[in-house]
Amino acid sequence: MEKLKTLISLILCLAWIAPGQALVSARPEVEKTVYDDALASGWQDWSWATVDLEATSLVYSGSHSIAVNFGAWEGLYLHNADTDTLGTDRLRFYIHGGGAGDQQMNVFLNLWVNGSDQNGPAVAVPPAQAGSWSEIQISLSELNPTGAAVTGITWQDSSGGGQPSVYIDEITFISLDYPEAPQISGAEYLPRALPADGSSSLVVRARVTDPQGAGDIASISLDASGVGRGSVPLHDDGRSNDGEPGDGLYGAALTVAPGTPPGEHRLLLTSVDQEGHPGNLSLGVIIVLSSPGGSIPATLPQHIGWGSNAWSETPGEDWQQNSGVPWDYVYQYITYGWETWGGSFVQRFVGQAWDKGFIPVVTVYIMLGVPPGCGEGGACYAEKLQDASTVQDYLDSLLRAAQEAQGTQPVIFNLEPDFYGFMQQLSNSDSRPPGVQPNDPASYPVALNKAGYPNNLAGFGRYLVDMIHATAANALVAPMASMWATNQDPHSVTQEEAMQMGASTAAFIDAMGGAQADLLVVEWSDRDAGFGLRPWWDDTDQETPRPTRAVLWENALSRTAQKRLLLWQMPVGNMSLDNTCDHYQDNRAAYAFSHSRDLFDAGVAGVLFGGGATCMTGVETDGGFVAAQGAIAYAAPAAPGGLAGDVVGGSIASLRWDENTEPDLLGYRLLFRQTPNGMQHTIDAGRRNALDLLLPQLSEWEIRLAAVDAMGNQSNLSPALTLSTTSNPEQMYLPMVVVR
């Protein structure tokens, strides 16, 4: 305990540790890197000093350090709008004064407070030592006393004049680890996004060991205060989504408290032993969702659907048909001049899709190719749209496509990938055309010349939607919304800004026909990450870019636009491939299949796989991954096993069962009745694998269990469990779940 008191006193103040001097015997347990030879993912150099991030002359460890030449009041500013300090209690870095030493500086955290960046309290850094490295640790309670969101770290000159070069290395946020504390590993949580409805279940589990044995573990808990549930205990009792009792796997199932606002929340597991030694493990981000906007159009599947761009008119060569999976969608680009593709191309495409039971999605990509050719981007498109003959040429081509899509079955027109994004992006840039206002499509002039429609981009967009609807009554129209349209990246800003970006893009598209459209289309990337052109996303949802941040943006987009979404051109790669042409790796297809309910609850009605360029992985070249995952998605889950229980207190059925292993499992459904022919009751149990059921009458009861997946498929029922209550609860008429 004396060691714990020493630690507590030390973390209340700044500590300078000379070379070879230990702070305490504990070592860093949670260590979140900012700089280690290079800036960690998500970190950017926003400095206003002379900075070299790859200095080699003086290095504490590895091969590089940061060299800084401060002028008067200049600063080294490392920015990360998604800084994660959860589970840490101090900032640590190493500093070297070069040959001169005695550099004077303060350090402070950049904090996000009430929608804007503010500087946290400045803490004086001990003068840098000439010729040696010093370890600096500063308590986060001093740097961030209010616990605000952190968006960066700044070291700022405090001398008011120029200073010799100073070197900084190994910048991390840390907490200390007690070797005696229980060790947490193998943690997982599902789902990663869910509504604040008080019923959708979040399951968290982790393996815990203790050097002194399992009996030394006092508690395992989850900090769920961000989702309105405070500290939630994890148990190893076989009834907490934790496997078998006493197997070292701890679990808990909880819900998000109703009224919790939409946004991101980080999860932290804490273990404590009988002596009070703590251990922490930071999990990833969970998204609290708002209700998605609008509803799925009635002519489309009322569950999340799947599809690809792999089709063929040649008998026996259609990949989707040959896969044996009952896909919902299939998509195909049309570009300028599509009318020359063998005649009636759109009619042939939609007809063969309908014949095979698929809903065709026509991706209209005509704006790029319609003359005059001036490249891709907002400036080119703004110029084209002021040419009346170009506009009419475009409209004629789109009209012919709509005419060929007429029929009695649904067809979706995905309008102009990137076009809407380029136009909004240009409106927010310094190079926007004269008269164009930020986020205002009505300020773009367009030579539309159609009665009842203004000659601007708002009128042009509205005319596209109306023309398709008027030409093909069976057609649904879906403009594409781009994550980067506001001239920012949702992965590089705060969560509040990311949601505002989704809302802004929805409003821009709404003003140019989106309000009259049926759906919106979104995209995660047009390249497999293994190709190297686009960044990898962190599928553990800890660092940006990450899937949950995209889901947050999509949820805000759907809510504001009051439209459901199609997630289109999803990269196909998987981690078993070798990063050669047609076989590039990516992790997002696997994420989409295993978190499909997250997507659906956010507003995504369908996911369509396909590469956005030559050599990207396709469903035909991915080693069978998408086909195998699609088969799982469309198949009903297995019947749950291991349903067992006892009657406690005379009228409570205490039930548990073995968890299903399907990656797209949504939860369980209890079905029960009085024997022999009583009325059947049904209760959704969520994802938990145990509950206590208060039965209203003294009787024999037959209880069965079914599993339900993300598409709403229900399994066969489990074998019946028969229990007999021994008393009547007072004033009870219907069964109810007892929370204990």
C-alpha positions in Angstrom: 0.0 0.0 0.0 2.9 2.4 0.6 3.9 2.0 -3.0 0.3 3.0 -4.0 0.5 6.1 -1.8 3.8 7.1 -3.5 2.3 6.7 -6.9 -0.8 8.8 -6.0 1.4 11.6 -4.8 3.6 11.5 -7.9 0.8 11.6 -10.4 -0.6 14.8 -8.8 2.4 16.8 -10.0 4.9 17.0 -12.9 7.8 14.6 -12.5 11.2 14.9 -14.0 13.2 11.7 -14.1 16.9 11.9 -14.7 18.6 9.2 -16.7 18.7 5.9 -14.8 16.2 7.1 -12.1 13.0 5.2 -11.7 9.7 6.8 -10.9 8.2 3.7 -9.2 8.6 0.0 -9.6 5.4 -0.2 -11.7 5.8 -0.2 -15.5 3.5 1.4 -18.1 0.4 -0.7 -18.6 -1.7 1.4 -21.0 0.6 3.1 -23.5 -1.0 5.2 -26.3 1.7 6.4 -28.7 1.8 9.9 -30.2 5.3 9.8 -31.7 7.7 6.8 -32.0 10.1 7.4 -34.9 7.1 8.9 -36.7 3.7 10.3 -35.8 1.2 7.6 -34.9 -1.9 7.1 -37.0 -4.2 10.1 -36.8 -1.6 12.6 -35.7 -0.6 15.5 -37.8 2.1 18.3 -37.5 0.3 21.6 -37.2 3.3 23.4 -35.7 4.3 27.1 -36.1 8.0 26.5 -35.4 10.8 25.0 -37.4 10.3 21.3 -36.9 12.0 18.1 -38.3 10.0 15.0 -37.5 12.8 12.8 -38.8 15.9 14.1 -36.9 18.7 11.5 -36.6 21.5 13.4 -34.8 20.0 12.8 -31.3 17.6 9.9 -30.7 16.4 8.5 -27.4 15.3 5.2 -29.0 14.7 3.9 -32.5 16.0 5.8 -35.5 14.3 9.3 -35.4 13.3 12.1 -33.0 11.7 15.5 -33.3 14.0 18.5 -33.6 12.5 21.9 -32.8 13.9 25.3 -33.3 11.7 27.7 -31.3 11.4 31.3 -32.2 9.7 33.7 -29.8 6.5 32.1 -28.6 6.6 29.5 -31.4 5.1 26.1 -30.9 5.4 22.4 -31.7 1.8 21.5 -32.2 0.8 17.8 -32.8 -2.9 17.5 -33.7 -5.3 14.6 -33.5 -9.0 15.4 -33.4 -9.6 11.9 -32.1 -7.0 11.7 -29.3 -7.6 8.7 -27.0 -6.4 9.2 -23.5 -8.9 6.8 -21.9 -7.2 4.5 -19.3 -4.1 6.8 -19.1 -3.2 9.2 -16.4 -0.2 11.1 -17.6 1.7 12.4 -20.6 5.3 11.1 -21.0 8.0 12.3 -23.3 11.8 12.4 -23.4 13.7 15.7 -24.0 17.3 16.5 -24.9 18.8 20.0 -24.9 21.5 19.3 -27.5 24.9 20.9 -26.8 23.5 24.1 -25.3 20.5 23.0 -23.1 18.4 25.2 -20.9 15.6 25.6 -23.4 12.5 27.1 -21.8 9.0 25.9 -22.8 5.5 25.2 -21.6 3.4 22.2 -22.6 -0.4 22.2 -22.8 -3.2 20.1 -24.3 -5.5 21.4 -27.0 -9.0 20.7 -25.8 -12.4 20.6 -27.5 -14.8 22.6 -25.3 -18.3 23.6 -26.3 -17.7 23.1 -30.0 -14.3 24.8 -30.3 -10.6 24.3 -29.6 -9.2 25.8 -26.5 -5.8 25.6 -24.8 -5.7 23.7 -21.6 -3.6 24.8 -18.6 0.1 25.4 -19.5 2.6 23.5 -17.5 6.3 24.6 -17.4 8.6 21.9 -18.6 11.9 21.6 -16.7 14.7 23.1 -18.6 16.2 20.7 -21.2 19.5 19.2 -20.1 22.6 19.7 -22.3 24.1 16.4 -23.5 21.5 14.1 -22.0 17.9 12.8 -22.3 15.4 13.5 -19.5 12.1 11.7 -19.0 9.2 14.0 -18.3 5.8 12.8 -17.0 2.9 15.2 -16.4 -0.4 14.3 -14.8 -3.4 14.6 -17.0 -5.3 15.9 -14.0 -3.0 19.0 -14.3 -3.1 19.2 -18.1 -6.8 18.5 -18.5 -8.5 19.1 -15.1 -12.1 19.1 -16.6 -11.6 15.9 -18.6 -12.4 17.5 -21.9 -11.9 15.9 -25.2 -8.2 16.2 -26.3 -7.4 17.3 -29.9 -3.6 17.8 -29.6 -0.5 18.6 -27.6 1.5 21.8 -27.9 5.0 22.6 -26.6 5.5 26.4 -26.8 8.5 28.6 -26.3 8.3 30.5 -23.0 11.5 32.6 -23.3 10.1 35.2 -25.7 13.2 34.8 -28.0 15.0 32.3 -30.2 16.4 29.1 -28.7 18.9 26.4 -29.8 17.5 23.2 -31.1 15.8 20.9 -28.6 14.9 17.3 -29.2 11.8 15.4 -28.2 11.2 11.7 -28.5 8.9 8.8 -27.4 5.7 10.8 -26.8 3.0 8.7 -25.2 0.0 8.9 -22.9 0.5 6.2 -20.2 -0.8 4.7 -17.0 1.2 2.6 -14.7 0.9 -1.1 -14.4 1.1 -3.1 -11.2 2.5 -6.6 -11.9 0.3 -7.9 -9.1 -2.9 -6.7 -10.7 -5.2 -9.0 -12.7 -4.2 -9.0 -16.4 -7.0 -8.4 -19.0 -6.6 -9.8 -22.5 -8.6 -11.0 -25.5 -11.3 -8.4 -24.9 -14.2 -8.1 -27.4 -17.4 -6.2 -27.7 -20.4 -6.4 -30.0 -22.1 -4.5 -31.6 -20.0 -1.5 -32.3 -23.0 0.7 -33.0 -26.5 0.5 -31.5 -29.5 2.7 -30.7 -30.3 4.2 -27.3 -33.5 2.2 -27.0 -32.9 0.5 -23.7 -33.4 -2.9 -25.3 -30.6 -3.5 -27.9 -27.8 -5.4 -26.2 -24.1 -4.6 -26.0 -22.0 -7.7 -25.0 -18.5 -7.2 -23.5 -16.2 -10.0 -22.5 -12.5 -10.5 -21.7 -10.2 -13.1 -20.4 -8.7 -12.3 -17.0 -5.8 -13.9 -15.2 -4.1 -13.0 -11.9 -0.5 -13.9 -10.9 -1.7 -14.9 -7.5 -4.5 -17.1 -8.9 -8.2 -16.5 -9.7 -9.1 -16.1 -6.1 -7.1 -12.9 -6.0 -9.4 -11.2 -8.5 -11.7 -8.8 -6.6 -13.7 -7.3 -9.5 -13.8 -6.7 -13.2 -15.8 -3.7 -14.4 -16.7 -1.7 -17.5 -16.8 2.0 -17.4 -20.1 2.5 -19.3 -20.8 6.0 -17.9 -20.8 7.3 -21.5 -23.8 5.2 -22.4 -25.7 6.0 -19.1 -24.9 2.8 -17.3 -22.2 3.8 -14.9 -19.8 1.0 -13.8 -21.0 -2.4 -15.0 -19.6 -5.5 -13.4 -18.4 -8.5 -15.5 -18.9 -12.0 -14.2 -17.5 -15.5 -14.8 -20.7 -17.3 -13.9 -21.8 -18.8 -17.2 -24.8 -16.5 -17.3 -23.1 -13.3 -18.5 -22.1 -14.2 -22.1 -18.9 -15.6 -20.6 -18.7 -19.2 -21.6 -18.6 -21.7 -18.8 -18.5 -20.8 -15.1 -15.0 -20.4 -13.7 -13.2 -20.6 -17.1 -11.5 -17.2 -16.7 -13.7 -15.5 -19.3 -15.7 -12.6 -17.9 -18.7 -11.0 -19.5 -21.6 -8.6 -19.3 -24.6 -7.6 -21.3 -26.0 -4.1 -21.1 -28.1 -1.6 -23.0 -27.6 2.1 -23.8 -29.8 4.2 -21.6 -32.7 5.8 -23.4 -32.0 9.5 -23.9 -28.3 9.1 -24.4 -27.3 11.5 -27.2 -25.9 10.2 -30.5 -22.1 10.1 -30.7 -18.9 8.1 -29.9 -18.0 6.7 -26.5 -14.9 4.8 -25.6 -15.0 1.8 -23.3 -12.6 0.9 -20.5 -12.2 -2.3 -18.6 -10.7 -2.2 -15.1 -9.6 -5.2 -13.0 -8.8 -4.9 -9.3 -7.2 -7.5 -7.0 -7.8 -8.1 -3.3 -5.0 -5.7 -2.5 -6.6 -2.9 -4.6 -4.0 -3.1 -7.4 -5.7 -1.8 -10.6 -5.3 -2.9 -14.2 -6.9 -1.3 -17.3 -7.6 -2.2 -20.8 -8.9 0.3 -23.3 -11.4 -1.0 -25.7 -12.5 0.7 -28.9 -15.3 3.1 -29.7 -19.0 2.4 -29.6 -21.4 4.5 -31.5 -24.8 5.5 -30.0 -27.1 5.9 -33.0 -30.0 8.2 -33.6 -33.0 6.7 -35.4 -32.2 6.5 -39.1 -34.1 8.8 -41.4 -37.2 7.9 -43.4 -37.9 4.2 -44.3 -36.8 1.6 -46.8 -38.9 2.1 -49.9 -41.7 -0.5 -50.0 -40.4 -2.1 -53.3 -37.0 -3.0 -51.7 -36.2 -5.7 -49.1 -37.0 -4.6 -45.6 -33.8 -6.0 -44.3 -30.1 -5.2 -45.0 -29.5 -6.6 -48.5 -26.3 -7.5 -50.3 -25.0 -7.5 -53.9 -22.1 -6.9 -56.3 -21.2 -5.8 -59.8 -20.5 -9.4 -60.9 -23.1 -10.3 -63.6 -23.1 -11.7 -67.1 -25.5 -12.1 -69.9 -23.8 -15.3 -71.0 -25.6 -18.3 -69.7 -23.7 -20.1 -67.0 -21.3 -17.2 -66.4 -23.1 -15.0 -64.0 -21.2 -15.0 -60.7 -24.0 -14.0 -58.5 -26.3 -16.6 -59.9 -23.6 -19.3 -59.8 -22.7 -18.5 -56.2 -26.0 -20.0 -55.0 -26.6 -17.0 -52.6 -29.9 -15.3 -53.0 -28.4 -11.8 -53.4 -30.7 -8.8 -53.4 -28.9 -6.3 -55.7 -26.6 -6.1 -58.7 -25.0 -2.9 -60.0 -23.5 -1.7 -63.3 -21.9 1.6 -64.4 -23.1 3.5 -67.4 -20.8 6.2 -68.8 -21.2 8.7 -71.6 -21.8 6.8 -74.9 -23.4 3.8 -73.2 -25.9 3.7 -76.0 -23.2 2.2 -78.3 -22.7 -0.8 -76.0 -24.4 -3.3 -78.2 -27.8 -1.6 -78.2 -30.4 -1.3 -75.5 -27.7 -1.9 -72.8 -29.7 -0.6 -69.9 -32.7 -2.6 -70.9 -30.6 -5.7 -71.2 -29.0 -5.2 -67.8 -32.1 -4.5 -65.9 -34.0 -7.3 -67.7 -31.5 -10.0 -66.9 -31.3 -8.8 -63.3 -35.0 -9.1 -62.9 -35.1 -12.5 -64.5 -32.5 -13.7 -61.9 -34.3 -12.2 -59.0 -31.9 -9.3 -58.4 -32.7 -5.6 -58.1 -30.7 -3.7 -60.7 -28.7 -0.6 -59.6 -27.7 1.6 -62.6 -24.7 3.7 -61.6 -24.9 6.8 -63.7 -21.4 8.2 -64.4 -22.1 10.3 -67.4 -21.0 13.8 -66.2 -17.3 13.0 -66.5 -17.5 12.0 -70.1 -20.1 14.3 -71.6 -18.3 16.8 -73.9 -16.4 19.1 -73.6 -13.7 17.1 -71.9 -12.0 19.1 -69.1 -11.2 16.4 -66.5 -12.9 15.5 -63.3 -13.8 17.8 -60.5 -16.1 20.7 -59.5 -14.4 23.4 -61.6 -14.8 21.3 -64.8 -18.4 20.3 -64.0 -19.4 23.9 -63.1 -18.0 25.0 -66.5 -19.8 22.2 -68.4 -23.1 23.0 -66.7 -23.1 26.5 -68.2 -23.1 25.1 -71.7 -26.8 24.6 -72.8 -25.8 22.0 -75.4 -23.8 20.0 -72.9 -26.6 20.0 -70.4 -29.1 18.8 -73.0 -26.7 16.2 -74.2 -26.4 14.9 -70.7 -30.2 14.9 -70.1 -30.9 13.1 -73.3 -28.6 10.3 -72.4 -30.0 10.0 -68.9 -33.6 10.1 -70.3 -32.8 7.2 -72.7 -31.5 5.2 -69.7 -34.7 5.8 -67.7 -36.8 4.8 -70.7 -35.0 1.5 -71.1 -35.5 0.8 -67.3 -39.3 1.0 -67.5 -41.0 -2.1 -66.0 -43.0 -3.5 -63.2 -40.1 -4.3 -60.9 -37.8 -1.9 -59.0 -34.7 -0.4 -60.5 -32.4 2.1 -58.7 -30.6 4.9 -60.4 -27.4 5.7 -58.4 -26.8 9.3 -59.6 -23.3 10.5 -60.4 -20.6 9.2 -58.0 -18.5 12.1 -56.7 -20.5 14.8 -58.7 -22.5 16.1 -55.7 -19.4 15.9 -53.5 -17.2 17.8 -56.0 -19.8 20.6 -56.3 -20.2 21.0 -52.5 -16.4 20.8 -52.1 -15.8 23.5 -54.7 -18.4 25.7 -53.0 -16.3 25.5 -49.8 -13.0 26.2 -51.4 -11.1 29.5 -52.0 -11.2 28.8 -55.8 -15.0 28.6 -56.1 -16.4 30.5 -59.1 -17.6 34.1 -58.7 -21.0 34.3 -57.1 -21.0 30.7 -55.7 -21.7 30.6 -52.0 -20.6 27.8 -49.6 -23.0 24.9 -49.4 -25.6 26.6 -51.7 -26.3 24.7 -55.0 -28.7 27.5 -56.0 -25.7 29.8 -56.3 -24.2 27.7 -59.2 -25.5 28.9 -62.6 -26.7 26.0 -64.9 -28.0 26.4 -68.5 -31.0 24.0 -67.7 -33.7 25.9 -69.6 -36.6 23.8 -68.4 -39.9 25.3 -67.5 -40.6 25.3 -63.8 -37.0 24.8 -62.8 -34.5 27.5 -62.0 -31.3 27.7 -64.0 -29.0 26.7 -61.2 -27.6 23.6 -59.7 -30.5 23.2 -57.4 -32.9 23.2 -60.3 -30.7 20.8 -62.3 -30.6 18.3 -59.5 -34.3 18.5 -58.9 -34.9 18.0 -62.7 -32.9 14.8 -62.8 -34.9 13.2 -60.0 -38.2 14.3 -61.4 -37.4 13.3 -65.0 -36.4 9.7 -63.9 -39.6 9.4 -61.7 -41.8 10.7 -64.5 -40.2 8.4 -67.1 -40.0 5.2 -65.2 -42.6 4.9 -62.4 -40.8 1.8 -61.1 -37.5 3.6 -60.7 -36.0 4.8 -57.4 -33.5 7.6 -57.5 -30.4 7.7 -55.2 -27.9 10.6 -55.5 -24.5 9.8 -54.1 -23.2 11.6 -51.0 -19.4 11.8 -50.5 -17.8 11.9 -47.1 -15.3 14.5 -48.2 -17.8 16.9 -49.7 -17.4 19.6 -47.1 -13.7 19.8 -47.8 -12.9 17.9 -44.7 -12.4 14.3 -43.8 -14.7 12.9 -41.1 -11.8 10.7 -39.9 -9.7 13.8 -39.2 -12.1 15.9 -37.2 -13.9 15.7 -33.9 -17.0 13.5 -33.6 -19.2 16.5 -33.4 -17.7 17.9 -36.6 -18.1 14.6 -38.3 -21.9 14.6 -37.5 -22.1 18.2 -38.7 -20.5 17.2 -41.9 -23.0 14.5 -42.6 -25.8 16.9 -41.9 -24.3 19.6 -44.1 -23.9 17.1 -47.1 -27.5 15.9 -46.6 -28.8 19.5 -46.7 -26.7 20.3 -49.9 -28.1 17.3 -51.7 -31.6 17.9 -50.4 -31.5 21.3 -52.0 -30.7 19.9 -55.4 -33.3 17.1 -55.6 -32.3 14.9 -52.7 -35.5 15.8 -50.8 -37.5 14.2 -53.7 -35.2 11.2 -54.1 -35.8 7.8 -52.6 -32.4 6.9 -51.2 -28.8 8.2 -50.9 -25.7 6.3 -51.9 -22.5 6.3 -49.8 -19.0 4.8 -50.3 -16.2 3.7 -47.9 -13.4 3.6 -50.4 -12.9 3.0 -54.1 -9.6 1.0 -53.5 -8.6 -2.0 -51.5 -6.3 -0.7 -48.7 -3.6 -3.2 -49.7 -3.2 -1.4 -53.0 -1.5 1.4 -51.1 -3.4 4.4 -52.5 -6.0 4.7 -49.6 -5.3 4.2 -45.9 -6.1 1.1 -43.9 -9.0 1.5 -41.5 -8.6 0.2 -37.9 -11.2 -2.5 -37.6 -10.7 -2.6 -33.9 -12.3 0.8 -33.8 -9.7 2.4 -31.7 -7.8 4.8 -34.1 -9.0 6.8 -37.1 -9.7 6.1 -39.8 -12.1 3.5 -38.5 -15.5 2.0 -39.6 -17.4 3.4 -36.6 -16.5 7.0 -37.6 -17.9 6.3 -41.1 -21.0 4.8 -39.5 -21.4 7.9 -37.3 -21.3 10.1 -40.4 -23.7 7.9 -42.3 -26.2 8.0 -39.4 -26.1 11.8 -39.3 -26.5 11.9 -43.1 -29.5 9.5 -43.0 -31.2 11.3 -40.1 -30.8 14.7 -41.7 -31.8 13.7 -45.2 -34.6 11.4 -43.9 -33.4 8.8 -46.3 -32.0 5.2 -46.1 -28.6 4.5 -47.7 -26.9 2.1 -50.0 -23.3 1.4 -49.2 -21.9 1.0 -52.7 -18.7 -0.2 -54.2 -17.5 -1.7 -51.0 -13.8 -2.9 -51.3 -13.8 -6.7 -51.7 -10.3 -7.7 -50.4 -9.7 -9.9 -47.4 -6.7 -10.6 -45.3 -5.9 -14.0 -46.9 -4.9 -12.4 -50.2 -1.3 -11.7 -51.4 -1.6 -8.0 -52.5 -1.1 -8.7 -56.2 -3.4 -7.5 -59.1 -7.0 -8.6 -58.5 -6.0 -10.0 -55.1 -5.4 -6.9 -52.8 -6.1 -7.1 -49.1 -8.7 -5.1 -47.2 -10.6 -5.6 -43.9 -13.8 -3.7 -44.6 -15.8 -6.5 -46.3 -15.2 -8.7 -43.3 -16.2 -5.8 -41.0 -19.4 -5.2 -42.9 -20.6 -8.8 -42.7 -19.8 -9.1 -39.0 -21.3 -5.8 -38.1 -24.2 -5.7 -40.6 -26.8 -4.9 -37.9 -24.7 -1.9 -36.9 -24.9 -0.7 -40.5 -28.7 -1.4 -40.7 -29.5 0.4 -37.5 -27.4 3.4 -38.7 -29.6 3.6 -41.9 -27.8 1.4 -44.4 -30.3 -0.7 -46.4 -27.9 -2.5 -48.6 -24.2 -3.2 -49.3 -22.8 -3.6 -52.8 -19.4 -5.1 -53.4 -17.1 -4.1 -56.2 -13.7 -2.5 -57.0 -13.4 1.1 -58.2 -10.4 0.6 -60.5 -8.5 -1.9 -62.5 -6.7 -4.6 -60.5 -8.9 -4.2 -57.4 -10.1 -7.4 -55.8 -13.4 -8.6 -57.2 -15.9 -11.1 -55.8 -14.7 -13.5 -58.5 -11.0 -13.2 -57.4 -11.3 -13.0 -53.6 -10.9 -16.7 -52.9 -14.6 -17.2 -52.2 -14.7 -14.9 -49.2 -17.7 -12.7 -50.1 -19.6 -15.8 -51.4 -19.0 -17.6 -48.1 -20.0 -14.7 -46.0 -23.0 -14.0 -48.1 -24.2 -17.5 -47.6 -23.9 -17.1 -43.8 -25.8 -13.7 -44.0 -28.7 -15.1 -45.9 -28.9 -18.4 -44.0 -30.9 -18.7 -40.7 -28.7 -19.2 -37.7 -28.5 -22.6 -36.0 -30.9 -23.5 -33.2 -29.5 -22.5 -29.9 -28.2 -25.3 -27.7 -27.9 -25.9 -24.0 -31.1 -24.3 -22.8 -31.4 -25.1 -19.1 -33.0 -23.6 -16.0 -34.6 -24.0 -12.7 -37.5 -22.4 -10.9 -36.4 -20.1 -8.1 -38.7 -18.3 -5.6 -41.6 -20.4 -6.7 -42.5 -18.5 -9.9 -39.2 -17.4 -11.5 -37.6 -19.4 -14.3 -33.9 -18.8 -14.1 -32.7 -19.7 -17.7 -29.3 -19.9 -19.5 -28.1 -21.2 -22.8 -25.0 -21.6 -24.9 -24.2 -18.7 -27.2 -24.4 -19.1 -31.0 -21.2 -18.4 -33.0 -22.6 -16.8 -36.2 -20.9 -13.5 -36.9 -24.2 -11.8 -37.8 -26.1 -12.9 -34.7 -28.6 -10.3 -33.5 -29.9 -12.1 -30.4 -32.4 -14.6 -29.0 -36.1 -15.0 -28.8 -37.8 -16.9 -26.0 -41.1 -18.7 -26.8 -43.1 -20.2 -23.9 -46.5 -21.4 -23.0 -48.4 -23.3 -20.4 -48.7 -27.0 -21.2 -50.4 -28.6 -23.0 -52.0 -26.0 -25.2 -51.6 -22.6 -23.6 -51.2 -19.3 -25.5 -47.7 -18.8 -26.7 -45.8 -15.8 -25.4 -42.6 -14.4 -27.0 -39.9 -12.2 -25.4 -36.8 -10.9 -27.2 -33.8 -11.6 -25.0 -31.3 -9.5 -26.9 -27.7 -10.8 -27.1 -27.5 -12.0 -23.5 -27.4 -15.8 -22.8 -29.4 -15.8 -19.6 -32.4 -14.2 -18.0 -34.9 -14.7 -15.2 -38.5 -15.0 -16.3 -41.4 -14.3 -13.9 -44.2 -16.6 -14.9 -47.7 -15.4 -13.9 -49.4 -18.7 -12.9 -48.7 -21.9 -11.0 -48.4 -24.3 -13.9 -46.2 -26.5 -16.0 -44.5 -24.4 -18.7 -42.8 -25.3 -22.0 -40.0 -23.0 -22.9 -38.1 -22.9 -26.3 -35.5 -20.7 -27.7 -34.7 -19.3 -31.2 -31.7 -17.3 -32.5 -32.2 -14.3 -34.8 -29.7 -12.8 -37.2 -29.1 -9.4 -38.5 -31.4 -9.9 -41.5 -34.2 -11.0 -39.3 -33.9 -14.7 -40.1 -35.0 -16.9 -37.2 -33.5 -20.3 -36.4 -35.4 -23.5 -35.7 -36.5 -23.8 -32.1 -34.4 -25.4 -29.5 -35.6 -28.6 -27.8 -38.3 -27.7 -25.2 -37.4 -27.2 -21.6 -40.3 -28.0 -19.2 -40.4 -26.3 -15.8 -43.1 -26.2 -13.2 -43.8 -23.2 -11.0 -44.8 -23.9 -7.4 -46.6 -20.6 -6.5 -48.5 -17.8 -8.0 -46.9 -14.3 -8.0 -49.2 -11.7 -6.6 -51.1 -9.6 -9.1 -49.3 -10.9 -12.1 -51.1 -11.6 -15.4 -48.4 -11.6 -18.0 -44.9 -13.0 -18.0 -42.1 -10.5 -17.5 -38.3 -10.5 -17.4 -36.8 -9.9 -14.0 -33.6 -7.9 -13.9 -31.2 -8.8 -11.1 
